[in-house]
Amino acid sequence: MYAIRKTSYDKLPPRQLPEDQMIRLEPPLRVATEADARALADLVNFAGEGLPLYIWEGLAKDEQEPWEVGCARQIEKLREGQIVVVDFGDGAVASLTGYPIGSEPKPIGDDFPALFRPLQELENRALESWYVNVLACYPEYRGQGLGSRLLTIAEQIAREEALRRMSVIVANNNAGAEDCMSGMASKLLQHCPV
């Protein structure tokens, strides 16, 4: 089962920043680069408990390696400015991928892959929010507050995008994500069986 959690900013005033000012990322935080593609694919697969690699295997053409597909997909996302990483000097050890969800739900037709239907149904319930698509950290770096720090960045991005909420879909067996979210003013909004 997956659940969607939202953090609401209704009581907080929107940030007043000049349009050309971006959120300042202090080390060890930085925007992802193409050099991070392999680590990002690894983190995404880790967070997705192997499901991304399974999908990449299906998308690989001819003799293409599934990891090549995963890296290419991460490069697409980082070119759109969707990924922030934690890097202590030796490459990405944690990452945040997110994007705004508009005001209209995405259609879920009969041809929509069954595997993704519950996730899209939940995403469609998180309209007008900054959606945390991936929040991942290598196990040896857990317990250092990196996930919370990345979620704080997600909240800042949501405010800067003039969105009043941040949303994240969490598997009900993901205790680490629940712990990370517990420090935020979040609430369980919806749940959906998988």
Solvent accessible surface area in square Angstrom, and as a share of the most:
residue,aa,sasa,rsa
1,M,94,0.42
2,Y,56,0.21
3,A,11,0.09
4,I,0,0.00
5,R,37,0.13
6,K,15,0.06
7,T,3,0.02
8,S,47,0.30
9,Y,6,0.02
10,D,91,0.47
11,K,196,0.83
12,L,77,0.38
13,P,104,0.66
14,P,73,0.46
15,R,83,0.30
16,Q,155,0.69
17,L,55,0.28
18,P,81,0.51
19,E,179,0.80
20,D,129,0.67
21,Q,71,0.32
22,M,147,0.66
23,I,29,0.14
24,R,183,0.67
25,L,40,0.20
26,E,95,0.42
27,P,113,0.71
28,P,22,0.14
29,L,11,0.05
30,R,71,0.26
31,V,81,0.46
32,A,5,0.04
33,T,68,0.40
34,E,84,0.38
35,A,100,0.78
36,D,7,0.03
37,A,8,0.06
38,R,124,0.45
39,A,26,0.20
40,L,1,0.00
41,A,0,0.00
42,D,47,0.24
43,L,0,0.00
44,V,19,0.11
45,N,21,0.11
46,F,79,0.33
47,A,42,0.32
48,G,29,0.28
49,E,132,0.59
50,G,32,0.30
51,L,51,0.26
52,P,18,0.11
53,L,43,0.21
54,Y,144,0.55
55,I,40,0.21
56,W,7,0.02
57,E,93,0.42
58,G,68,0.65
59,L,83,0.41
60,A,27,0.21
61,K,149,0.63
62,D,153,0.79
63,E,168,0.75
64,Q,66,0.29
65,E,100,0.45
66,P,29,0.18
67,W,59,0.21
68,E,92,0.41
69,V,14,0.08
70,G,0,0.00
71,C,24,0.14
72,A,48,0.37
73,R,100,0.36
74,Q,5,0.02
75,I,36,0.18
76,E,105,0.47
77,K,54,0.23
78,L,17,0.09
79,R,166,0.61
80,E,117,0.52
81,G,53,0.51
82,Q,35,0.16
83,I,1,0.00
84,V,13,0.07
85,V,0,0.00
86,V,0,0.00
87,D,26,0.14
88,F,110,0.46
89,G,63,0.61
90,D,151,0.78
91,G,26,0.25
92,A,6,0.05
93,V,13,0.08
94,A,1,0.00
95,S,1,0.01
96,L,3,0.02
97,T,2,0.01
98,G,1,0.01
99,Y,48,0.18
100,P,66,0.41
101,I,16,0.08
102,G,48,0.46
103,S,63,0.40
104,E,137,0.62
105,P,69,0.44
106,K,120,0.51
107,P,121,0.76
108,I,45,0.23
109,G,35,0.34
110,D,151,0.78
111,D,132,0.69
112,F,50,0.21
113,P,74,0.46
114,A,84,0.65
115,L,79,0.39
116,F,62,0.26
117,R,74,0.27
118,P,17,0.11
119,L,45,0.22
120,Q,20,0.09
121,E,55,0.25
122,L,0,0.00
123,E,18,0.08
124,N,25,0.13
125,R,99,0.36
126,A,0,0.00
127,L,43,0.21
128,E,85,0.38
129,S,0,0.00
130,W,16,0.06
131,Y,14,0.05
132,V,3,0.02
133,N,55,0.28
134,V,19,0.11
135,L,47,0.23
136,A,7,0.05
137,C,17,0.10
138,Y,43,0.16
139,P,70,0.44
140,E,124,0.55
141,Y,63,0.24
142,R,138,0.50
143,G,87,0.84
144,Q,103,0.46
145,G,41,0.39
146,L,10,0.05
147,G,17,0.16
148,S,53,0.34
149,R,96,0.35
150,L,1,0.00
151,L,1,0.00
152,T,64,0.37
153,I,10,0.05
154,A,0,0.00
155,E,27,0.12
156,Q,50,0.22
157,I,31,0.16
158,A,0,0.00
159,R,53,0.19
160,E,63,0.28
161,E,88,0.39
162,A,82,0.64
163,L,29,0.15
164,R,96,0.35
165,R,68,0.25
166,M,1,0.01
167,S,0,0.00
168,V,13,0.08
169,I,27,0.14
170,V,5,0.03
171,A,19,0.15
172,N,98,0.50
173,N,109,0.56
174,N,58,0.30
175,A,71,0.55
176,G,45,0.44
177,A,24,0.18
178,E,58,0.26
179,D,102,0.53
180,C,25,0.15
181,M,4,0.02
182,S,83,0.54
183,G,75,0.72
184,M,35,0.16
185,A,86,0.66
186,S,23,0.15
187,K,121,0.51
188,L,99,0.49
189,L,56,0.28
190,Q,67,0.30
191,H,105,0.47
192,C,11,0.06
193,P,95,0.60
194,V,105,0.60
